[in-house]
Amino acid sequence: MFRKLRDLYKEYKPYVRVDLIMYASLILMIILYFIISTVL
């Protein structure tokens, strides 16, 4: 079970990393947008 999960994780590691970077940048953009809209 765990070996299977580890293999899947190794297989999809780059895709997962790209997804995390995309989601993090999206959240940062939304937070920045809220800050700018409240300041202006």
C-alpha positions in Angstrom: 0.0 0.0 0.0 2.6 2.6 1.1 5.0 1.4 -1.6 2.3 2.0 -4.2 1.6 5.4 -2.8 5.3 6.3 -2.7 5.7 5.2 -6.4 2.7 7.3 -7.4 4.1 10.3 -5.4 7.5 9.9 -7.2 5.7 9.6 -10.5 3.6 12.8 -10.0 6.1 14.8 -8.0 6.9 17.4 -10.7 3.2 17.9 -11.6 2.3 18.3 -7.9 5.1 20.9 -7.4 3.9 22.9 -10.5 0.3 22.8 -9.2 1.4 24.0 -5.7 3.4 26.9 -7.3 0.4 27.8 -9.4 -2.0 27.8 -6.5 0.3 29.7 -4.3 0.9 32.4 -6.9 -2.9 32.6 -7.5 -3.6 33.1 -3.8 -0.9 35.7 -3.5 -2.4 37.6 -6.5 -5.8 37.6 -4.9 -4.4 38.8 -1.5 -2.5 41.6 -3.3 -5.6 42.5 -5.2 -7.6 42.8 -2.0 -4.9 44.9 -0.4 -4.6 47.3 -3.4 -8.4 47.6 -3.7 -8.8 48.5 0.0 -5.9 51.0 -0.1 -7.0 52.8 -3.3 
